[in-house]
Amino acid sequence: MHPNPDKASIHLTIVGDGETLCVTLGGHWRSREVGDIEREIDALDFSSHRRLRIIVGAVVPDLAGAWAVRRLEQRAAERGLSVDYEGERPVTVALVDAALGDAAAVSAPPAASRGSVLSALGHRAFDTARDWRDGLAFLGEATVRFLRGVFDRRAWHPISVARHVYDTGITAIPIVALIAFLISVIIAYMGAQQLRKFGADIFVVDLVTVGVLREMGVLLTAIIVAGRSGSAFAAEIGAMNLNEEVDALRATGVQPIEVLVLPRALGLVIALPLLTVIADAVGILGGGLLCNVLLDMPLVQYVQRVDESIGDYTFWVGIIKAPVFAILIAIVGTFRGMQVRGSSRELGRLTTVAVVQSIFLVILADALFAVLFMEIDI
């Protein structure tokens, strides 16, 4: 039972009841009546009230009408009135809020509470679990496509593989060689500063050789490739997704994994071990130059000591890691590229995620390899 109206109009029935101003919506809240509705809203007097109660009744506003309802709320809020509804707030008004990104309805941060923290933690855990599930499904599908290619070599697209070997391997040689040289010089310099105090200068050669061949050569090369090629994989495939080129491939009966993922993965599996060999060679050369300059060690003696310090598996330990690192980088980069949807902002975000996750997985895999080789005494 509503109070008797003090003033009636076509779209608004207004009742002033002390501190509360009751406004009953009536008529048709459609786009053709918006001009009349806004004039009635502008004529409202909120000066002697502290609360606005909106009674929707049977009115179902369209989007233009919802805009007018939202304007009524804003005018009341600007004059310090609290706004509530008798009944449900129209769904179309909430839709307008979401579309405009209303600061009060969408962007306001939730109040910190134990429930909200647990809810956010639960959502984050669920999203992470779903991300891992999707990633493993993607890896499984790529593996199945690869095994099918064993019986049909055309599915590997050798021309595309060769192009990616060039893009990820040949063009990366200068930066990989430079980083390997600088890191080996740093390792040799730091080792020389400490070992010469004990008259153990000769062991600088062992430090450089074992460190570069087992760990630093392959690890630094993989990190460089992750930042260079992993991001390129995500960006290229993501841009194709934004341009709907991937959907076009599916529409023509072509499997995107066969033409976009496998050639990149195979190219990187071929290129990364070769880059690792180059990094090892340049790293040992850099250590020899520093030992010659800083320790006055003849290069002949350096080479003899390198040969003595290399064990049966020292070189192969690093080479074995390279294909595994390559697969991790390629799968993460292509998977994140396939996930790009909607906007260029999402492309940038997922490209960054691809680089960070691939570097993390490379370091994690290297740690697991270290434990494995220690257990089997290699």
C-alpha positions in Angstrom: 0.0 0.0 0.0 1.7 3.2 -1.2 0.9 6.7 0.2 -1.5 8.9 -1.8 0.5 10.9 -4.3 1.1 14.6 -3.7 2.0 15.0 -7.4 1.4 12.8 -10.4 3.0 12.8 -13.9 3.1 10.5 -16.9 6.2 8.6 -15.8 6.8 9.5 -12.2 4.5 9.5 -9.2 6.1 11.3 -6.3 5.3 11.1 -2.6 7.2 13.0 0.0 7.1 11.2 3.4 9.3 13.0 5.9 13.0 12.2 5.1 12.0 9.7 2.4 11.1 10.6 -1.2 9.1 7.8 -2.8 9.1 7.8 -6.6 6.9 5.3 -8.4 7.7 4.5 -12.0 4.8 4.4 -14.5 4.0 4.5 -18.1 6.4 3.2 -20.8 10.2 3.7 -20.1 11.2 3.4 -23.7 13.6 5.3 -26.0 10.8 7.4 -27.5 9.8 8.8 -24.1 13.3 9.4 -22.7 13.1 13.2 -23.4 9.9 13.5 -21.3 11.3 11.3 -18.6 14.5 13.3 -18.3 12.5 16.6 -18.0 10.5 15.1 -15.2 13.7 13.9 -13.4 15.2 17.3 -13.7 12.1 18.8 -12.1 12.4 16.7 -9.0 13.2 18.5 -5.7 15.5 16.5 -3.4 16.3 19.4 -1.0 14.1 18.3 2.0 14.8 14.5 1.8 17.6 12.2 2.8 16.6 9.0 1.1 15.1 8.1 -2.3 13.0 5.0 -2.6 12.3 3.9 -6.2 9.2 1.8 -6.7 9.5 0.0 -10.0 6.2 -1.9 -10.1 5.4 -3.4 -13.4 7.6 -1.1 -15.4 10.2 -2.9 -17.6 12.6 -0.3 -19.0 14.6 -0.9 -22.1 18.2 0.3 -22.3 17.3 3.9 -22.9 14.8 3.7 -20.0 17.5 2.1 -17.8 19.8 5.0 -18.7 17.1 7.4 -17.4 16.6 5.3 -14.2 20.4 5.4 -13.6 20.3 9.2 -14.1 17.6 9.4 -11.5 19.9 7.5 -9.1 22.9 9.7 -9.9 21.0 13.0 -9.4 19.8 11.8 -6.0 23.3 10.6 -5.0 24.8 13.9 -6.0 22.5 15.7 -3.6 23.4 13.4 -0.7 20.5 11.0 -0.8 20.8 7.3 -0.3 18.9 5.3 -2.9 17.1 2.0 -2.5 14.4 0.0 -4.3 11.1 -1.4 -3.3 11.4 -4.7 -5.1 14.2 -5.7 -7.5 16.4 -3.2 -9.3 15.8 -3.5 -13.1 18.3 -5.8 -14.7 18.8 -3.4 -17.6 20.1 -0.8 -15.2 22.7 -3.2 -13.9 23.6 -3.9 -17.5 24.1 -0.2 -18.2 26.4 0.0 -15.1 28.5 -2.9 -16.3 28.8 -1.5 -19.8 29.9 1.9 -18.6 32.2 0.6 -15.9 30.3 2.5 -13.2 32.7 3.4 -10.4 30.2 2.7 -7.7 28.9 -0.6 -9.2 32.0 -2.1 -10.9 35.3 -0.5 -10.0 34.9 0.0 -6.2 37.2 -2.3 -4.4 35.4 -4.8 -2.1 35.7 -4.3 1.6 38.6 -6.3 3.1 37.2 -9.2 5.0 38.1 -12.8 5.8 35.3 -14.0 3.5 36.5 -11.9 0.6 40.1 -13.0 1.0 39.2 -16.7 1.1 36.9 -16.2 -1.9 39.7 -14.5 -3.9 42.1 -17.3 -2.9 39.6 -19.9 -3.9 39.0 -18.3 -7.3 42.8 -18.0 -7.8 43.4 -21.6 -7.0 40.5 -22.7 -9.3 41.9 -20.5 -12.1 45.4 -22.0 -11.6 44.1 -25.5 -11.6 42.1 -24.9 -14.8 45.1 -23.3 -16.4 47.3 -26.4 -15.7 44.5 -28.7 -16.9 44.2 -26.7 -20.2 48.0 -26.7 -20.6 48.3 -30.5 -20.1 45.5 -31.0 -22.6 47.3 -28.8 -25.1 50.5 -30.8 -24.5 48.7 -34.0 -24.9 47.1 -32.9 -28.2 50.4 -31.7 -29.5 52.0 -35.1 -28.6 49.3 -37.0 -30.4 49.7 -34.8 -33.5 53.5 -35.4 -33.4 53.1 -39.2 -33.1 50.8 -39.1 -36.1 53.5 -37.3 -38.0 55.9 -40.3 -37.5 53.8 -42.1 -40.1 53.2 -39.1 -42.3 56.2 -36.8 -42.5 54.2 -34.2 -44.4 52.4 -33.4 -41.2 55.7 -32.0 -39.9 55.9 -29.3 -42.6 59.7 -29.4 -43.2 59.8 -26.0 -44.9 58.2 -24.3 -41.9 60.5 -26.2 -39.6 63.5 -25.0 -41.5 62.3 -21.4 -41.3 61.8 -21.6 -37.6 65.3 -23.2 -37.2 66.6 -20.1 -38.9 64.5 -17.7 -36.9 65.1 -19.2 -33.5 68.7 -20.5 -34.0 70.7 -18.8 -36.7 69.5 -15.3 -35.9 70.1 -15.9 -32.2 73.8 -16.8 -32.5 75.2 -13.3 -32.0 73.4 -12.6 -28.7 73.9 -16.1 -27.4 77.6 -16.0 -28.1 78.0 -12.5 -26.5 76.2 -13.5 -23.3 78.1 -16.8 -23.1 81.4 -14.9 -23.5 80.6 -12.3 -20.8 79.3 -14.9 -18.3 82.4 -17.1 -18.7 84.6 -14.1 -18.2 82.7 -13.2 -15.1 83.0 -16.7 -13.7 86.7 -16.9 -14.4 87.4 -13.5 -12.9 85.5 -14.2 -9.7 87.0 -17.7 -9.4 90.5 -16.3 -10.0 90.1 -13.6 -7.3 89.3 -16.2 -4.7 91.4 -19.2 -5.8 94.7 -17.3 -6.2 94.6 -16.6 -2.5 95.3 -20.3 -2.0 97.6 -20.7 -4.9 95.0 -22.8 -6.7 94.9 -20.7 -9.9 94.8 -23.8 -12.1 91.4 -24.8 -10.7 89.9 -21.7 -12.4 89.9 -23.7 -15.6 87.9 -26.5 -13.9 85.4 -24.0 -12.6 84.9 -22.4 -16.0 84.8 -25.7 -17.9 82.4 -27.6 -15.6 80.2 -24.5 -14.9 79.8 -23.6 -18.6 79.4 -27.1 -20.0 77.0 -28.5 -17.4 74.9 -25.5 -16.3 75.6 -22.0 -17.5 75.8 -22.6 -21.2 72.5 -24.4 -21.7 70.7 -22.5 -19.0 71.6 -19.0 -20.2 70.9 -20.0 -23.8 67.5 -21.3 -22.8 66.6 -18.2 -20.9 67.7 -16.0 -23.9 65.6 -18.1 -26.3 62.6 -18.0 -23.9 62.7 -14.2 -23.9 63.4 -14.0 -27.6 61.5 -16.9 -29.3 59.0 -17.8 -26.6 57.6 -14.3 -26.7 57.6 -14.3 -30.5 55.6 -17.6 -30.6 53.0 -16.1 -28.3 52.8 -12.8 -30.1 52.6 -14.3 -33.6 49.9 -16.9 -32.8 48.1 -14.4 -30.6 48.0 -11.9 -33.5 46.6 -14.6 -35.8 43.9 -15.3 -33.2 42.9 -11.6 -33.0 42.7 -11.5 -36.9 40.7 -14.7 -36.9 43.3 -16.5 -39.0 43.3 -19.5 -36.7 39.5 -19.8 -37.0 40.0 -19.6 -40.8 42.4 -22.5 -40.7 39.9 -24.6 -38.7 37.2 -23.7 -41.2 39.3 -25.0 -44.1 40.0 -28.3 -42.3 43.6 -27.5 -41.3 44.6 -28.3 -37.7 46.3 -25.3 -36.1 48.5 -27.4 -33.9 50.0 -29.1 -37.0 50.8 -25.9 -38.8 51.4 -23.5 -36.0 52.7 -25.5 -33.0 54.6 -28.5 -34.2 56.9 -26.7 -36.7 57.8 -24.2 -34.0 58.5 -26.9 -31.4 60.5 -29.0 -33.8 62.5 -26.0 -35.0 63.4 -25.0 -31.5 64.3 -28.6 -30.5 66.8 -28.6 -33.4 68.1 -25.0 -32.8 68.6 -25.0 -29.0 71.1 -27.8 -28.8 73.1 -26.2 -31.6 73.0 -22.9 -29.8 74.1 -24.6 -26.6 77.2 -26.1 -28.4 78.1 -22.6 -29.7 77.6 -21.1 -26.2 79.8 -23.8 -24.7 82.6 -23.2 -27.2 82.5 -19.4 -26.8 82.3 -19.7 -23.0 85.4 -21.8 -22.8 87.2 -19.4 -25.2 86.2 -16.5 -23.0 87.5 -18.2 -19.9 90.8 -19.0 -21.7 91.3 -15.3 -22.7 90.7 -14.1 -19.1 93.1 -16.8 -17.7 95.7 -15.7 -20.2 95.3 -12.0 -19.3 94.7 -12.2 -15.6 96.7 -15.3 -14.6 99.4 -15.3 -17.3 98.3 -18.8 -18.2 99.4 -20.0 -21.7 96.6 -21.0 -23.9 98.2 -24.4 -24.5 98.2 -25.1 -20.7 94.6 -23.9 -20.6 93.5 -26.3 -23.3 95.3 -29.2 -21.6 93.6 -28.5 -18.3 90.2 -28.2 -20.1 90.7 -31.6 -21.5 91.6 -33.0 -18.1 88.7 -31.4 -16.3 86.0 -32.7 -18.8 84.5 -35.9 -17.5 82.8 -38.6 -19.5 79.4 -36.9 -19.2 80.3 -33.2 -18.6 79.4 -32.1 -22.1 76.5 -34.4 -22.6 74.8 -33.3 -19.4 74.2 -29.9 -20.9 73.2 -31.2 -24.3 70.6 -33.6 -22.9 68.9 -30.7 -21.1 68.6 -28.5 -24.3 65.8 -30.4 -26.1 63.7 -30.6 -22.9 64.1 -26.8 -22.4 63.2 -26.3 -26.0 59.9 -28.2 -25.7 59.0 -26.3 -22.5 59.6 -22.9 -24.2 57.8 -23.9 -27.4 54.7 -25.4 -25.7 54.3 -22.5 -23.3 54.7 -19.9 -26.0 52.3 -21.5 -28.4 49.8 -22.3 -25.7 49.6 -18.8 -24.5 49.3 -17.5 -28.1 46.4 -19.8 -28.6 44.7 -18.4 -25.6 44.6 -14.8 -26.9 41.1 -13.5 -27.3 39.4 -10.2 -27.5 42.0 -7.4 -27.5 45.6 -6.4 -28.0 45.8 -5.8 -24.3 45.3 -9.5 -23.8 47.9 -10.2 -26.4 50.5 -8.2 -24.4 49.5 -9.8 -21.1 49.7 -13.4 -22.4 53.0 -12.7 -24.2 54.4 -11.5 -20.8 53.0 -14.6 -19.1 54.5 -16.9 -21.7 58.0 -15.4 -21.1 57.8 -15.6 -17.3 56.3 -19.1 -17.2 58.8 -20.5 -19.7 61.8 -19.1 -17.8 60.4 -20.4 -14.6 59.8 -23.9 -16.1 63.3 -23.9 -17.6 64.9 -23.1 -14.2 62.6 -25.7 -12.4 63.6 -28.4 -15.0 67.3 -27.5 -14.5 66.9 -28.0 -10.8 65.2 -31.4 -11.3 68.0 -32.4 -13.7 70.6 -31.5 -11.1 68.9 -33.7 -8.5 68.5 -36.5 -11.0 72.2 -36.4 -12.1 73.3 -36.3 -8.5 71.2 -39.3 -7.7 72.6 -41.3 -10.6 76.1 -40.0 -9.9 76.7 -38.2 -13.2 
